Amino acid sequence: MAVEYEWSVETIEVVEGDDGPEEEVLDLQFYPKLAQVPALEDNEVLCLVRKQGTQGDVNVSRAYVREGKLALVFGDAYGRFEAKVPKRFFTEFEKVVGGE
Protein backbone atom coordinates (compact mmCIF):
# COMPACT_ATOMS: atom_id res chain seq x y z
CA MET A 1 0.00 0.00 0.00
CA ALA A 2 1.23 3.45 -0.88
CA VAL A 3 2.00 5.86 1.96
CA GLU A 4 1.96 9.63 1.45
CA TYR A 5 2.88 12.41 3.85
CA GLU A 6 2.14 16.12 3.93
CA TRP A 7 2.17 18.93 6.46
CA SER A 8 -1.12 20.47 7.50
CA VAL A 9 -2.23 23.58 9.33
CA GLU A 10 -5.56 23.16 11.09
CA THR A 11 -7.58 26.21 12.05
CA ILE A 12 -9.34 25.28 15.28
CA GLU A 13 -11.96 26.53 17.66
CA VAL A 14 -12.20 25.32 21.23
CA VAL A 15 -15.76 24.26 22.04
CA GLU A 16 -17.32 22.76 25.14
CA GLY A 17 -17.87 19.04 24.61
CA ASP A 18 -19.51 16.40 26.76
CA ASP A 19 -16.20 15.67 28.49
CA GLY A 20 -14.86 19.24 28.63
CA PRO A 21 -13.14 21.48 26.09
CA GLU A 22 -12.53 19.99 22.64
CA GLU A 23 -10.80 21.31 19.54
CA GLU A 24 -13.08 21.55 16.51
CA VAL A 25 -11.35 21.83 13.13
CA LEU A 26 -12.73 24.70 11.04
CA ASP A 27 -10.31 24.63 8.11
CA LEU A 28 -7.34 22.65 6.75
CA GLN A 29 -4.44 23.77 4.58
CA PHE A 30 -1.90 21.28 3.19
CA TYR A 31 1.77 21.77 2.26
CA PRO A 32 4.26 19.29 0.75
CA LYS A 33 7.21 20.81 2.65
CA LEU A 34 7.35 22.30 6.13
CA ALA A 35 9.31 25.32 4.84
CA GLN A 36 6.20 26.30 2.83
CA VAL A 37 3.99 26.58 5.93
CA PRO A 38 3.29 30.22 6.85
CA ALA A 39 3.60 31.50 10.41
CA LEU A 40 0.85 30.07 12.59
CA GLU A 41 -1.90 32.15 14.13
CA ASP A 42 -3.02 31.57 17.74
CA ASN A 43 -5.96 29.46 16.57
CA GLU A 44 -3.89 27.18 14.29
CA VAL A 45 -2.04 23.92 14.93
CA LEU A 46 0.56 22.14 12.84
CA CYS A 47 0.59 18.43 12.11
CA LEU A 48 2.12 15.89 9.77
CA VAL A 49 -0.52 13.88 7.91
CA ARG A 50 0.02 10.24 6.90
CA LYS A 51 -2.23 8.71 4.24
CA GLN A 52 -2.02 5.00 3.53
CA GLY A 53 -4.10 3.03 1.09
CA THR A 54 -5.62 3.25 -2.32
CA GLN A 55 -8.28 5.53 -3.74
CA GLY A 56 -11.54 4.91 -1.93
CA ASP A 57 -9.86 3.11 0.97
CA VAL A 58 -7.43 5.53 2.60
CA ASN A 59 -6.42 5.47 6.26
CA VAL A 60 -5.52 8.96 7.50
CA SER A 61 -3.59 9.62 10.70
CA ARG A 62 -1.82 12.67 12.13
CA ALA A 63 1.21 13.51 14.24
CA TYR A 64 0.65 16.86 15.95
CA VAL A 65 3.21 19.43 17.00
CA ARG A 66 2.59 20.26 20.67
CA GLU A 67 4.73 22.54 22.80
CA GLY A 68 7.26 22.82 19.97
CA LYS A 69 7.74 19.06 19.52
CA LEU A 70 6.59 16.75 16.75
CA ALA A 71 4.81 13.66 18.07
CA LEU A 72 6.72 10.38 17.83
CA VAL A 73 3.75 8.47 16.38
CA PHE A 74 0.72 9.07 14.19
CA GLY A 75 -2.73 8.72 15.72
CA ASP A 76 -6.06 8.26 14.01
CA ALA A 77 -9.35 10.04 14.73
CA TYR A 78 -10.13 7.49 17.46
CA GLY A 79 -6.87 7.98 19.34
CA ARG A 80 -5.28 4.74 18.13
CA PHE A 81 -1.59 4.88 17.29
CA GLU A 82 -0.97 3.94 13.67
CA ALA A 83 2.77 4.19 12.95
CA LYS A 84 6.02 5.84 14.00
CA VAL A 85 6.93 9.17 12.40
CA PRO A 86 9.85 8.59 9.99
CA LYS A 87 13.16 10.13 11.04
CA ARG A 88 13.34 12.37 7.95
CA PHE A 89 10.43 14.44 9.26
CA PHE A 90 12.19 15.11 12.56
CA THR A 91 15.20 16.26 10.54
CA GLU A 92 12.99 18.53 8.41
CA PHE A 93 11.28 19.85 11.54
CA GLU A 94 14.61 20.66 13.23
CA LYS A 95 15.90 22.46 10.12
CA VAL A 96 12.80 24.65 9.78
CA VAL A 97 11.55 25.09 13.35
CA GLY A 98 14.61 24.26 15.45
CA GLY A 99 16.17 27.68 14.96
CA GLU A 100 13.25 29.64 16.42
Secondary structure, DSSP 8 states (H G I E B T S, - for coil): --EEEEEEEEEEEEEEETTEEEEEEEEEEEESSGGG-----TTEEEEEEEEEEETTEEEEEEEEEETTEE-SEEE-TTS-EEEE--HHHHHHHHHHHTT-
